[in-house]
């Protein structure tokens, strides 16, 4: 393929080797200019080669347009040698080409082993008209012209220049190439015409195609005429019906709705509903009784009555309160979440002992992907209740919760009543998903509308605006889900029993993948028994390809891995595939999780803090640099919020007051500049719990003493160096565990919160409660090797003290300290 091939556009030449392009759904003819786009790599390479070598290519159509890498058997034997006139690169992998067909040629051989398809072609021009066939050719040509006139009468949208060239030209050789190149035909029909080797046979083929096309167009025209006639008839019928309606109004004939209204009244009487609701529905049925059936208001009343009567006024399910079976089912369907399961079983036990107790609203709070929605579904299955879900994410209109009043066109019930209608039970388990993501605007506050539905004292007679009659929601078990309680209005949160779902540990993710995700996806991809994932492969996916609190991305990555395995098996590369940690990157590609930025070496001026985010905890390092010959200026960078900036000022005050204790002179603050930075500056950070980290990094930089890299810390500070409690300890401790930290310093007042920390974390991380900054600095600052000046330069980091990290977990979301 690398040799230079002499290309000439002479149809009398012997066998030529030309770059070939396989066309999809397109056929080229000699003497005609066509343009098309190429995107396959070999086709782009062929165009590039041709542009550098006399612009000649061989164009032939594919038999099957779905074949991506065609061979000799996939191409038609006859094509056209063409000259590339112009190319336009639309993108890196898409080229628009303008070519002119030169002469018909036959494909002899095809070499597809190189960068592009290389075809051996031989000129195959049309054989001329024999003298014996001249009259027949003339007759067929006239027939084609007549057929074209008929075609043009039924399809007048053809370009004027094309019509002119066909009508004014009588040359049969020209017409047998020009007509199929410019008329709408199937590409297979065009190829059949190109395959014909004589002028007469090609003209006969063109005539056959045109006659068939004219028949089809005639049938289409007949159908269109019938459709228009039917539309005219419908308009006539509508006019007559309107006349009949006017006559009926004049004669006061309302009999068409009386029987219907009586049927509604019978249904209302048969249902056990509150008396207020019964009176309202009977009143609406009476209005329908007095209306004409064709009136618009009658249609509105019918829809309203149908909706009210479809409500499950009496239908309910019997609760299954077997705590042992519920525990067994929860363990089977959900791995881990021990404390969550205990809380749910406690709630079931109370319901079993005191069935009359109602109104408990459960709120499942946790990062995305930890199983909030699925565990709600499992609770419904355990209780034997019907399940319905309503998403509240982005809801900003009160009417979406309580419905629209019937005075509006297209009014409908709110989400709560719609969910009850879907469940067809008056005591379903109703999941209110993403309750923390509701908004409010001039149309009202949907969170306020939920207060009535979730309040046990009010939801006995919940009134939807559309229904305008009371409906009892006290038997409904409401479960809400949220990623954070911070955005839930306080009155709404006060009505809910909050159950927190923590982030999954590395081991929990492995067990979930092994027990649930892998078997599920193996069955979904048809690879059961053909692909085996080792323990090292699963841990490799967890550590190197996902960074999340839950397992959604983990499931997607496992699915991606199995699709790639399926491709190899389907293509015959292998019958079975065993995936391990060694060949994981070969299949999935390079690892996608970048190491998080945290201090992994004992260093001066760098301390590891802990932060809380809506998807779990994070390591947040704080860096401090002392700049000599300054003016006492403080520089704060890293998208820090106001509260965090105040913590930095507290840290500086503490460092000044306690300068003598840590071996530097307080007077140097007038002669230096201090720069405090929190890496990953694109992510906003705020909160008071970085106080101990800021102070530690600052004192380390001033004293020249290194900070232990295996320690993470969190805590708010006071002006006098007291360490105050913080929130989010469970998530923060998980972050320290993921990053391989051995010791975590926490405020002493947060000791009770250790009960909520995952057992796996407590087994691998030591928690040290502290009350003062003095305790913090004594623990994390390493002794100085020698006496140093008050201004210290950052030392070069020794490689031998690197602590290997556990899988990082970062996300570009606002961080709360």
TORRO-301843 format. One record per residue (C-alpha): chain; y, x, z. Coordinates in steps of 0.5 Angstrom, whole numbers. Example, Ala and Ser with C-alpha at 12.3 -4.5 7.8 and 13.67 -1.06 7.14 Angstrom:
2
PT/c/north/east/up
PT/A/-9/25/16
PT/A/-2/27/14
This chain:
817
PT/c/north/east/up
PT/A/0/0/0
PT/A/5/6/1
PT/A/5/8/-6
PT/A/10/6/-11
PT/A/8/1/-15
PT/A/12/0/-22
PT/A/14/-7/-23
PT/A/16/-10/-29
PT/A/18/-17/-31
PT/A/14/-17/-38
PT/A/9/-22/-39
PT/A/6/-18/-45
PT/A/4/-13/-40
PT/A/-3/-11/-37
PT/A/-5/-12/-30
PT/A/0/-12/-25
PT/A/0/-11/-18
PT/A/6/-15/-14
PT/A/7/-17/-7
PT/A/5/-24/-7
PT/A/8/-30/-3
PT/A/4/-36/-1
PT/A/8/-42/-1
PT/A/7/-48/3
PT/A/8/-55/0
PT/A/12/-52/-6
PT/A/10/-50/-13
PT/A/14/-45/-18
PT/A/15/-46/-25
PT/A/17/-41/-31
PT/A/24/-41/-33
PT/A/26/-45/-26
PT/A/30/-43/-20
PT/A/28/-45/-13
PT/A/30/-43/-6
PT/A/26/-43/0
PT/A/25/-40/7
PT/A/20/-35/9
PT/A/18/-34/16
PT/A/11/-30/16
PT/A/12/-23/17
PT/A/8/-21/11
PT/A/12/-26/7
PT/A/18/-22/10
PT/A/15/-15/8
PT/A/14/-17/1
PT/A/21/-20/0
PT/A/24/-13/3
PT/A/19/-9/-1
PT/A/21/-13/-8
PT/A/28/-12/-6
PT/A/27/-5/-6
PT/A/23/-5/-13
PT/A/26/-9/-18
PT/A/26/-15/-15
PT/A/19/-18/-17
PT/A/14/-22/-13
PT/A/8/-27/-15
PT/A/9/-34/-12
PT/A/3/-38/-11
PT/A/1/-44/-7
PT/A/-4/-45/-1
PT/A/-9/-50/-2
PT/A/-8/-51/6
PT/A/-1/-51/9
PT/A/-4/-50/16
PT/A/-7/-43/15
PT/A/-3/-38/18
PT/A/-6/-32/14
PT/A/-9/-34/8
PT/A/-14/-30/4
PT/A/-16/-30/-4
PT/A/-20/-36/-3
PT/A/-14/-40/1
PT/A/-9/-39/-6
PT/A/-9/-43/-12
PT/A/-11/-38/-18
PT/A/-5/-39/-22
PT/A/2/-38/-20
PT/A/9/-35/-23
PT/A/11/-28/-23
PT/A/19/-29/-21
PT/A/25/-25/-20
PT/A/28/-25/-13
PT/A/36/-26/-14
PT/A/38/-27/-7
PT/A/36/-27/0
PT/A/40/-29/6
PT/A/37/-27/13
PT/A/38/-33/17
PT/A/35/-30/24
PT/A/31/-24/25
PT/A/24/-27/23
PT/A/27/-32/18
PT/A/29/-31/11
PT/A/32/-35/6
PT/A/30/-33/-2
PT/A/33/-35/-8
PT/A/28/-34/-14
PT/A/27/-35/-22
PT/A/21/-36/-25
PT/A/19/-31/-31
PT/A/12/-33/-33
PT/A/6/-36/-31
PT/A/0/-31/-29
PT/A/-7/-31/-26
PT/A/-9/-28/-19
PT/A/-15/-23/-20
PT/A/-15/-20/-13
PT/A/-11/-20/-7
PT/A/-11/-15/-2
PT/A/-9/-17/5
PT/A/-10/-11/9
PT/A/-3/-8/9
PT/A/4/-10/11
PT/A/4/-15/6
PT/A/0/-19/1
PT/A/-1/-15/-5
PT/A/-4/-19/-12
PT/A/-7/-16/-18
PT/A/-4/-21/-23
PT/A/-5/-22/-31
PT/A/0/-26/-35
PT/A/-3/-33/-37
PT/A/2/-36/-42
PT/A/2/-43/-45
PT/A/-2/-43/-51
PT/A/2/-46/-57
PT/A/1/-52/-61
PT/A/-4/-52/-66
PT/A/-2/-55/-73
PT/A/-7/-60/-72
PT/A/-4/-63/-65
PT/A/3/-63/-67
PT/A/3/-70/-68
PT/A/0/-72/-62
PT/A/4/-67/-58
PT/A/10/-71/-61
PT/A/7/-77/-59
PT/A/6/-75/-52
PT/A/13/-72/-51
PT/A/16/-79/-54
PT/A/12/-83/-49
PT/A/14/-78/-43
PT/A/21/-80/-45
PT/A/20/-87/-45
PT/A/16/-86/-38
PT/A/22/-82/-36
PT/A/27/-88/-38
PT/A/23/-93/-34
PT/A/23/-88/-28
PT/A/30/-87/-28
PT/A/32/-95/-28
PT/A/28/-95/-21
PT/A/30/-89/-18
PT/A/37/-87/-20
PT/A/38/-82/-15
PT/A/36/-76/-19
PT/A/41/-71/-21
PT/A/46/-72/-27
PT/A/44/-65/-30
PT/A/37/-66/-29
PT/A/37/-72/-33
PT/A/41/-69/-38
PT/A/37/-63/-39
PT/A/31/-68/-40
PT/A/34/-73/-44
PT/A/37/-69/-49
PT/A/32/-63/-50
PT/A/26/-65/-55
PT/A/22/-58/-54
PT/A/15/-60/-51
PT/A/14/-52/-48
PT/A/21/-53/-44
PT/A/19/-60/-42
PT/A/12/-58/-39
PT/A/16/-53/-35
PT/A/22/-57/-33
PT/A/20/-64/-31
PT/A/15/-62/-26
PT/A/19/-57/-23
PT/A/25/-62/-22
PT/A/21/-69/-21
PT/A/19/-71/-14
PT/A/11/-70/-14
PT/A/6/-68/-9
PT/A/5/-61/-9
PT/A/-2/-61/-11
PT/A/0/-65/-17
PT/A/5/-60/-19
PT/A/-1/-55/-18
PT/A/-5/-59/-23
PT/A/0/-59/-28
PT/A/1/-51/-27
PT/A/-7/-50/-28
PT/A/-7/-53/-35
PT/A/-7/-47/-40
PT/A/-4/-51/-46
PT/A/2/-55/-48
PT/A/-2/-61/-50
PT/A/-6/-62/-44
PT/A/0/-60/-39
PT/A/4/-66/-43
PT/A/-2/-71/-42
PT/A/-2/-69/-35
PT/A/5/-70/-34
PT/A/5/-77/-37
PT/A/-1/-79/-33
PT/A/3/-77/-26
PT/A/9/-81/-29
PT/A/6/-87/-31
PT/A/2/-87/-24
PT/A/9/-86/-20
PT/A/12/-92/-24
PT/A/7/-96/-22
PT/A/8/-95/-15
PT/A/16/-95/-16
PT/A/15/-102/-19
PT/A/10/-104/-13
PT/A/15/-102/-8
PT/A/21/-106/-12
PT/A/17/-112/-12
PT/A/16/-111/-4
PT/A/23/-110/-3
PT/A/25/-117/-7
PT/A/20/-121/-2
PT/A/23/-118/4
PT/A/30/-120/2
PT/A/27/-127/0
PT/A/24/-127/7
PT/A/31/-125/10
PT/A/34/-130/6
PT/A/29/-136/9
PT/A/30/-133/16
PT/A/38/-134/15
PT/A/37/-141/12
PT/A/32/-143/18
PT/A/37/-140/23
PT/A/42/-145/20
PT/A/38/-151/20
PT/A/36/-150/28
PT/A/43/-149/30
PT/A/44/-156/26
PT/A/39/-159/30
PT/A/41/-156/37
PT/A/48/-159/35
PT/A/45/-166/34
PT/A/41/-165/40
PT/A/47/-164/44
PT/A/50/-170/42
PT/A/44/-174/44
PT/A/43/-171/51
PT/A/36/-169/50
PT/A/34/-164/55
PT/A/26/-166/55
PT/A/25/-159/53
PT/A/26/-156/60
PT/A/24/-161/64
PT/A/16/-160/64
PT/A/18/-152/65
PT/A/22/-154/71
PT/A/17/-158/74
PT/A/12/-152/73
PT/A/16/-148/77
PT/A/17/-152/83
PT/A/10/-153/84
PT/A/9/-145/84
PT/A/15/-145/89
PT/A/11/-150/93
PT/A/5/-147/93
PT/A/8/-140/96
PT/A/9/-138/103
PT/A/16/-136/103
PT/A/22/-136/108
PT/A/25/-143/108
PT/A/32/-140/105
PT/A/28/-137/99
PT/A/25/-143/98
PT/A/31/-147/98
PT/A/35/-142/93
PT/A/29/-142/88
PT/A/28/-150/88
PT/A/36/-150/87
PT/A/35/-146/81
PT/A/29/-150/78
PT/A/33/-156/79
PT/A/39/-153/75
PT/A/34/-151/69
PT/A/31/-158/69
PT/A/38/-160/67
PT/A/39/-155/62
PT/A/38/-155/54
PT/A/32/-150/53
PT/A/36/-146/48
PT/A/42/-145/52
PT/A/43/-137/54
PT/A/44/-139/62
PT/A/37/-142/61
PT/A/34/-136/59
PT/A/37/-132/65
PT/A/34/-137/70
PT/A/27/-137/67
PT/A/27/-129/68
PT/A/30/-130/75
PT/A/25/-135/77
PT/A/19/-131/74
PT/A/22/-125/78
PT/A/22/-128/85
PT/A/15/-131/84
PT/A/12/-125/82
PT/A/14/-122/89
PT/A/8/-121/93
PT/A/10/-126/98
PT/A/3/-126/101
PT/A/-1/-121/98
PT/A/-3/-115/103
PT/A/-8/-110/104
PT/A/-12/-108/110
PT/A/-10/-102/114
PT/A/-16/-97/114
PT/A/-14/-93/121
PT/A/-20/-89/122
PT/A/-17/-82/124
PT/A/-23/-78/123
PT/A/-24/-80/116
PT/A/-17/-79/114
PT/A/-17/-72/117
PT/A/-23/-71/113
PT/A/-20/-73/107
PT/A/-13/-69/108
PT/A/-17/-63/109
PT/A/-21/-64/103
PT/A/-15/-65/98
PT/A/-10/-60/102
PT/A/-11/-53/104
PT/A/-7/-51/110
PT/A/-1/-55/113
PT/A/-5/-55/119
PT/A/2/-58/123
PT/A/3/-63/118
PT/A/-4/-66/118
PT/A/-3/-66/126
PT/A/3/-70/125
PT/A/0/-75/120
PT/A/-6/-76/124
PT/A/-2/-77/130
PT/A/2/-83/127
PT/A/-4/-86/124
PT/A/-7/-86/131
PT/A/-1/-89/134
PT/A/-1/-95/129
PT/A/-9/-96/131
PT/A/-7/-97/138
PT/A/-1/-101/137
PT/A/-1/-104/130
PT/A/5/-109/132
PT/A/9/-102/132
PT/A/13/-102/126
PT/A/19/-99/122
PT/A/17/-91/123
PT/A/20/-88/117
PT/A/17/-81/115
PT/A/21/-75/112
PT/A/17/-69/109
PT/A/22/-64/108
PT/A/20/-57/105
PT/A/21/-53/99
PT/A/19/-55/92
PT/A/12/-55/90
PT/A/9/-55/97
PT/A/5/-61/96
PT/A/10/-67/99
PT/A/9/-72/94
PT/A/1/-71/93
PT/A/1/-71/101
PT/A/4/-78/101
PT/A/-1/-80/96
PT/A/-6/-78/100
PT/A/-4/-82/106
PT/A/-4/-88/102
PT/A/-11/-87/100
PT/A/-13/-86/107
PT/A/-10/-92/109
PT/A/-12/-96/104
PT/A/-5/-98/102
PT/A/-2/-99/95
PT/A/2/-93/93
PT/A/9/-94/89
PT/A/14/-88/88
PT/A/22/-89/87
PT/A/26/-82/85
PT/A/33/-82/88
PT/A/35/-75/85
PT/A/42/-76/82
PT/A/42/-84/84
PT/A/50/-85/85
PT/A/50/-92/84
PT/A/49/-97/90
PT/A/46/-102/85
PT/A/40/-98/83
PT/A/38/-99/90
PT/A/40/-106/92
PT/A/40/-109/85
PT/A/46/-112/80
PT/A/48/-119/81
PT/A/46/-124/76
PT/A/53/-125/74
PT/A/52/-118/70
PT/A/49/-118/63
PT/A/42/-115/63
PT/A/42/-115/71
PT/A/36/-113/74
PT/A/33/-112/81
PT/A/34/-105/85
PT/A/29/-100/86
PT/A/26/-102/92
PT/A/24/-109/90
PT/A/22/-106/83
PT/A/17/-102/87
PT/A/15/-107/91
PT/A/13/-111/84
PT/A/10/-105/81
PT/A/5/-104/88
PT/A/4/-112/88
PT/A/3/-112/95
PT/A/8/-113/101
PT/A/5/-107/105
PT/A/5/-101/100
PT/A/7/-94/102
PT/A/13/-93/98
PT/A/15/-86/97
PT/A/23/-85/96
PT/A/23/-78/93
PT/A/28/-73/93
PT/A/32/-77/98
PT/A/37/-71/99
PT/A/39/-71/92
PT/A/43/-78/92
PT/A/50/-78/90
PT/A/56/-82/91
PT/A/62/-84/87
PT/A/67/-90/86
PT/A/61/-95/85
PT/A/59/-94/92
PT/A/54/-90/96
PT/A/47/-91/95
PT/A/45/-87/102
PT/A/49/-93/105
PT/A/45/-98/101
PT/A/38/-95/104
PT/A/40/-96/111
PT/A/39/-103/111
PT/A/32/-102/108
PT/A/30/-97/113
PT/A/33/-100/119
PT/A/27/-103/123
PT/A/32/-108/126
PT/A/35/-110/119
PT/A/29/-110/114
PT/A/26/-116/116
PT/A/30/-120/112
PT/A/33/-115/106
PT/A/37/-118/101
PT/A/37/-115/94
PT/A/43/-117/90
PT/A/39/-119/84
PT/A/34/-124/88
PT/A/40/-126/93
PT/A/34/-128/98
PT/A/31/-125/104
PT/A/25/-121/103
PT/A/21/-118/109
PT/A/20/-110/108
PT/A/18/-109/115
PT/A/11/-108/113
PT/A/12/-103/108
PT/A/11/-95/110
PT/A/17/-91/108
PT/A/16/-84/106
PT/A/22/-80/104
PT/A/22/-73/101
PT/A/27/-68/101
PT/A/28/-60/100
PT/A/33/-60/106
PT/A/36/-64/111
PT/A/43/-61/110
PT/A/45/-66/105
PT/A/42/-72/108
PT/A/47/-77/111
PT/A/47/-77/119
PT/A/46/-84/120
PT/A/40/-84/115
PT/A/37/-78/117
PT/A/37/-81/124
PT/A/33/-87/122
PT/A/27/-82/120
PT/A/22/-78/123
PT/A/22/-71/120
PT/A/16/-67/118
PT/A/17/-60/116
PT/A/13/-57/110
PT/A/13/-49/111
PT/A/13/-44/105
PT/A/5/-42/103
PT/A/3/-36/105
PT/A/0/-31/100
PT/A/-7/-33/103
PT/A/-6/-40/103
PT/A/-4/-40/96
PT/A/-10/-36/94
PT/A/-15/-41/97
PT/A/-11/-47/94
PT/A/-12/-44/87
PT/A/-19/-42/89
PT/A/-21/-49/91
PT/A/-16/-54/87
PT/A/-12/-51/82
PT/A/-17/-46/78
PT/A/-23/-52/78
PT/A/-18/-57/75
PT/A/-15/-52/70
PT/A/-22/-50/68
PT/A/-24/-57/67
PT/A/-17/-59/63
PT/A/-18/-53/58
PT/A/-26/-54/57
PT/A/-27/-47/60
PT/A/-32/-49/65
PT/A/-37/-44/66
PT/A/-34/-39/60
PT/A/-28/-36/64
PT/A/-29/-33/71
PT/A/-23/-31/75
PT/A/-24/-26/81
PT/A/-21/-25/87
PT/A/-16/-19/85
PT/A/-14/-23/79
PT/A/-12/-29/83
PT/A/-8/-24/88
PT/A/-5/-21/82
PT/A/-2/-27/79
PT/A/1/-29/86
PT/A/4/-22/87
PT/A/6/-20/80
PT/A/7/-27/76
PT/A/10/-32/81
PT/A/16/-32/86
PT/A/16/-39/90
PT/A/15/-42/96
PT/A/10/-47/93
PT/A/5/-47/88
PT/A/8/-50/82
PT/A/9/-44/78
PT/A/2/-41/80
PT/A/-1/-47/77
PT/A/3/-46/71
PT/A/1/-39/70
PT/A/-6/-40/71
PT/A/-6/-45/66
PT/A/-3/-40/61
PT/A/-8/-35/63
PT/A/-13/-40/61
PT/A/-10/-42/55
PT/A/-10/-35/53
PT/A/-17/-34/54
PT/A/-19/-40/50
PT/A/-15/-37/44
PT/A/-20/-31/45
PT/A/-26/-35/46
PT/A/-24/-40/40
PT/A/-23/-35/35
PT/A/-30/-31/37
PT/A/-27/-25/40
PT/A/-31/-27/46
PT/A/-36/-32/49
PT/A/-35/-31/56
PT/A/-29/-28/59
PT/A/-28/-25/66
PT/A/-21/-24/69
PT/A/-20/-19/74
PT/A/-14/-15/77
PT/A/-15/-9/72
PT/A/-15/-13/66
PT/A/-10/-18/68
PT/A/-4/-15/65
PT/A/-8/-14/58
PT/A/-8/-22/58
PT/A/-2/-24/61
PT/A/3/-19/59
PT/A/7/-14/64
PT/A/9/-17/71
PT/A/14/-22/71
PT/A/16/-21/79
PT/A/21/-16/80
PT/A/21/-12/87
PT/A/27/-15/91
PT/A/32/-11/93
PT/A/31/-9/101
PT/A/31/-2/105
PT/A/24/1/104
PT/A/26/7/107
PT/A/29/9/114
PT/A/37/10/111
PT/A/44/11/114
PT/A/48/5/113
PT/A/43/0/111
PT/A/40/-6/115
PT/A/35/-11/113
PT/A/37/-18/115
PT/A/34/-25/114
PT/A/37/-31/110
PT/A/35/-38/109
PT/A/35/-42/102
PT/A/33/-49/100
PT/A/26/-46/97
PT/A/24/-41/103
PT/A/27/-35/107
PT/A/29/-29/104
PT/A/30/-21/106
PT/A/38/-20/105
PT/A/40/-12/106
PT/A/47/-10/108
PT/A/50/-4/106
PT/A/56/0/109
PT/A/59/6/106
PT/A/65/10/110
PT/A/70/13/106
PT/A/74/18/109
PT/A/82/19/108
PT/A/83/12/108
PT/A/88/7/111
PT/A/83/3/115
PT/A/82/-2/110
PT/A/76/-7/110
PT/A/73/-8/103
PT/A/67/-14/103
PT/A/63/-15/97
PT/A/57/-19/95
PT/A/60/-27/94
PT/A/61/-27/102
PT/A/63/-34/105
PT/A/68/-35/110
PT/A/64/-35/116
PT/A/60/-29/114
PT/A/67/-25/113
PT/A/68/-27/120
PT/A/62/-24/123
PT/A/64/-17/119
PT/A/70/-17/123
PT/A/66/-18/129
PT/A/62/-13/128
PT/A/68/-8/127
PT/A/71/-10/133
PT/A/64/-9/137
PT/A/64/-2/133
PT/A/71/0/135
PT/A/70/-2/143
PT/A/63/2/143
PT/A/65/8/139
PT/A/64/13/145
PT/A/57/10/146
PT/A/54/12/139
PT/A/57/18/138
PT/A/64/17/134
PT/A/71/17/136
PT/A/75/10/135
PT/A/81/13/133
PT/A/78/15/126
PT/A/78/7/124
PT/A/85/9/122
PT/A/83/14/117
PT/A/77/11/114
PT/A/76/5/109
PT/A/70/1/110
PT/A/66/-2/105
PT/A/61/-8/107
PT/A/56/-10/101
PT/A/51/-15/101
PT/A/47/-14/94
PT/A/45/-19/89
PT/A/53/-21/88
PT/A/52/-27/84
PT/A/48/-31/89
PT/A/53/-34/94
PT/A/52/-32/102
PT/A/55/-35/108
PT/A/53/-37/115
PT/A/53/-33/122
PT/A/46/-30/123
PT/A/48/-24/119
PT/A/52/-21/125
PT/A/47/-17/128
PT/A/45/-14/121
PT/A/52/-13/119
PT/A/53/-9/126
PT/A/47/-5/126
PT/A/49/-2/119
PT/A/56/-1/121
PT/A/54/3/127
PT/A/49/7/123
PT/A/54/9/118
PT/A/59/11/123
PT/A/54/15/128
PT/A/50/18/122
PT/A/43/15/125
PT/A/38/12/121
PT/A/36/5/121
PT/A/28/3/121
PT/A/26/0/115
PT/A/20/-3/118
PT/A/25/-8/122
PT/A/28/-14/120
PT/A/33/-18/124
PT/A/37/-24/125
PT/A/42/-27/130
PT/A/49/-29/131
PT/A/54/-25/135
PT/A/60/-26/140
PT/A/66/-21/141
PT/A/62/-18/147
PT/A/56/-17/143
PT/A/51/-23/146
PT/A/46/-25/141
PT/A/46/-33/139
PT/A/41/-37/136
PT/A/40/-39/129
PT/A/36/-44/125
PT/A/31/-43/120
PT/A/27/-38/124
PT/A/20/-41/120
PT/A/23/-39/113
PT/A/26/-33/115
PT/A/19/-30/119
PT/A/16/-32/112
PT/A/20/-27/108
PT/A/19/-22/113
PT/A/12/-22/112
PT/A/12/-22/105
PT/A/16/-16/105
PT/A/11/-12/109
PT/A/16/-12/115
PT/A/12/-10/122
PT/A/18/-12/127
PT/A/23/-18/127
PT/A/28/-18/132
PT/A/30/-25/134
PT/A/35/-28/139
PT/A/32/-30/145
PT/A/34/-37/145
PT/A/30/-38/139
PT/A/23/-36/143
PT/A/21/-43/143
PT/A/22/-44/135
PT/A/16/-39/135
PT/A/11/-44/136
PT/A/13/-47/129
PT/A/12/-40/126
PT/A/5/-40/121
PT/A/-1/-37/125
PT/A/-2/-32/119
PT/A/5/-29/120
PT/A/5/-28/128
PT/A/-2/-24/127
PT/A/2/-19/122
PT/A/9/-19/125
PT/A/11/-17/132
PT/A/17/-21/134
PT/A/22/-18/139
PT/A/27/-23/143
PT/A/34/-20/144
PT/A/40/-22/148
PT/A/45/-17/146
PT/A/47/-12/141
PT/A/45/-6/145
PT/A/38/-8/145
PT/A/38/-9/138
PT/A/41/-2/136
PT/A/37/1/141
PT/A/31/-1/138
PT/A/33/0/130
PT/A/37/6/130
PT/A/33/12/130
PT/A/35/18/134
PT/A/40/23/131
PT/A/37/30/129
PT/A/43/34/130
PT/A/50/33/132
PT/A/54/30/127
PT/A/62/29/125
PT/A/65/22/126
PT/A/64/21/118
PT/A/57/21/115
PT/A/55/22/108
PT/A/49/18/106
PT/A/43/22/106
PT/A/38/23/100
PT/A/33/18/102
PT/A/26/21/103
PT/A/20/19/99
PT/A/15/20/104
PT/A/17/14/108
PT/A/17/9/103
PT/A/14/2/106
PT/A/10/-1/100
PT/A/13/-8/99
PT/A/9/-15/99
PT/A/10/-20/93
PT/A/18/-21/93
PT/A/21/-28/93
PT/A/28/-29/90
PT/A/31/-34/87
PT/A/39/-35/85
PT/A/40/-41/90
PT/A/46/-41/95
PT/A/44/-37/101
PT/A/45/-40/108
PT/A/45/-34/114
